[in-house]
Amino acid sequence: MCRSIKTFRRQGEPATDEEIAAAALQYVRKVSGYRKPSQANAQAFDGAVDEIAAASRRLLDALKTRSG
């Protein structure tokens, strides 16, 4: 699943917020089955994207690099 989401843990080149948000959106689209949710589901969809992006940022910030 989500094979086209690229790896963001790169030496010397941190992932941008835009990259992380795009990956989170792609993930939520895949999991939910919606490309664009209905108005009734938009809040849940957008909230999930925000939560996944935030969790991804925390993960990347917490990971140690090989040199550190």
N, C-alpha and C positions, 0 to 999 in steps of 0.2 A: 504494500500500500504506500502511496505517496513517494514513489521511487524518484520522482523528479525534484524533490526537495533536496537542495544541496547541503553539504556540510558547512557549518559556519565557524567551526573551531579551526581557525587559521592562524598560523604563526605570524605575528607582526601586523596582522590586518583584521581588526575586530569587525564583527558583523554590524551592519548599520541597523538602526531601528526600522528602516523601510524594508530591508531584507527579512528581518524577523517577522514583521507584520505580514508580509506577503506569504511567508511560509505558514504562519498561523492561519491565515485565510484559506490557503490551499488545503490545509489539514481539516479545518472545520467543514469546508465544502465536501471533502471526500467522506468524512465521517457522517455528516448529516444527509448527504445525498442532494443537497440544494446548491445550485450555483448562486441563486439569489433567492433568499427566503421570502415567504409571504409577509405582509405587514404584521400579521399575528405572531410570526416567529422571529421577526427581525431583532427584537431586543435580546432574546436568548442567543441567537446566532452571533450578533455583534459582541455580546458579553463573553461568549466562549472564545471568540477571536482575541479579545483583549486579555483574557485570563491566560490563554496559551502563549501569547506573545510575552506577557510578563514573566511567566514561568520559564520560558526559553531564555529570556535575558538573564534571569537569576541563575539559571544553570550555567550559561556561558561565562558569566562573571565569577562564578564559584569554582569552575574547573581550573586546575593547576596546569600550567604548561610544562613541557619536559624540562625546561631550564629553571622553572620556579616551582 
